[in-house]
Amino acid sequence: MNPSDPTPPLPDATPNPDDMLKQPPPPAPAVEASAVPTLARHEALALELARDFLAEKRRERRSRNLFRFLWLGLGVFLVWSLWAPDHPAATSGTPHTALVELRGEIAADTEASAELIVSSLKNAFEDRGARAVVIRINSPGGSPVQAGIVYDEIKRLRALHDKPVFAVVEDVCASAAYYIASATDAIYVDKASMVGSIGVLIDDFGYTGLMEKLGVERRLITAGEHKAMLDPFSPLKPSDRAQAQGWIDGVHQQFIAAVRAGRGERLKEDKDTFSGLVWNGDRAVELGLADGLANLDHVAREVVGAEEVIDYTPHENVAERLAKRFGAALGEGAVKTLRSAPHIR
């Protein structure tokens, strides 16, 4: 630099760090006093909304989990009900009266089928705690074949296990139901019970007259002289009537033989005994068709000597009842409608 130059020297543009540290920080921007409460309210509102949102989410999650648990429980219950046993387990020798229910029509596809009744009887007889077996009957009858199977099984089980078996009649014990009852050691009825109907029938309808009025022609082609016997849309031939009469006469004789074998000398036979008539309980006792007036509790307490009653009858579980309620019954009814062929009772 020339000493004669009048221009003064420029200061160093680089700031000194020590000087910067000594300087006070720049002042914060001024905030109006009225804005502070508004900001706090917004923050509080946002926090409250966040909490409500999280609480709602937790409630939704709990609700979903609850419904999932309920559906899972329902599924487990339905599966269990499908596989649950239909009869009680062995009672480990506890003295009791074993009960088997026989209700409704006796037929292969009903709750009073030979398969179900025989299964119940086996379980009842095999339980060492059962002092006796009681068959409680409320049935108008049904298939003589099904009744004959149950009759023979009662005789076999009674001899095999050396246990008494009794029949207790409620409202009705008629036809095939009485066939079964006659296999027991004793039959107890109510004074107003309907008992008897020791007979056999074939029931059907004939539509030939109606078809003639309507101008309907029946076109039936068969191979075999009697293949279409008892066809409801064809005239009943005398030979077919004689053949059918032979069927039911033979079954009637089987029925009579079973009743005589079961009732023995207690039966007071007359011309009406095997005529198909039905008597009330009082009269049935007089005729030897029954042994006394009593209900289930009386028989268990006074005759068997074991007041506790355990039911061995298989019952429909929840899943089966639901299935029938939601359509299975309709299909069953349709099948029964199609099976409109004559049957023997």
Stockholm file with secondary structure:
# STOCKHOLM 1.0

chainA/1-345         MNPSDPTPPLPDATPNPDDMLKQPPPPAPAVEASAVPTLARHEALALELARDFLAEKRRERRSRNLFRFLWLGLGVFLVWSLWAPDHPAATSGTPHTALVELRGEIAADTEASAELIVSSLKNAFEDRGARAVVIRINSPGGSPVQAGIVYDEIKRLRALHDKPVFAVVEDVCASAAYYIASATDAIYVDKASMVGSIGVLIDDFGYTGLMEKLGVERRLITAGEHKAMLDPFSPLKPSDRAQAQGWIDGVHQQFIAAVRAGRGERLKEDKDTFSGLVWNGDRAVELGLADGLANLDHVAREVVGAEEVIDYTPHENVAERLAKRFGAALGEGAVKTLRSAPHIR
#=GR chainA/1-345 SS CCTTCCSCCCCCCSCCHHHHHHSCCCCCCCCCTTHHHHHHHHHHHHHHHHHHHHHHHHHHHHHHHHHHHHHHHHHHHHHHHHHSCSSCCCCTTCCEEEEEEEESCBSTTSTTCHHHHHHHHHHHHHCTTEEEEEEEEEECCBCHHHHHHHHHHHHHHHHHHTCCEEEEEEEEEETHHHHHHTTSSEEEECTTCEEECCCCCEECCCCHHHHHHHTCCCCCCCSSTTTTTTCTTSCCCHHHHHHHHHHHHHHHHHHHHHHHHHHGGGCCCCTTTTTTCEEEHHHHHHTTSCCEECCHHHIIIIIISCCCEEECCCCCCHHHHHHIIIIIHHHHHHHHHHCCSCEEC
#=GC SS_cons         CCTTCCSCCCCCCSCCHHHHHHSCCCCCCCCCTTHHHHHHHHHHHHHHHHHHHHHHHHHHHHHHHHHHHHHHHHHHHHHHHHHSCSSCCCCTTCCEEEEEEEESCBSTTSTTCHHHHHHHHHHHHHCTTEEEEEEEEEECCBCHHHHHHHHHHHHHHHHHHTCCEEEEEEEEEETHHHHHHTTSSEEEECTTCEEECCCCCEECCCCHHHHHHHTCCCCCCCSSTTTTTTCTTSCCCHHHHHHHHHHHHHHHHHHHHHHHHHHGGGCCCCTTTTTTCEEEHHHHHHTTSCCEECCHHHIIIIIISCCCEEECCCCCCHHHHHHIIIIIHHHHHHHHHHCCSCEEC
//
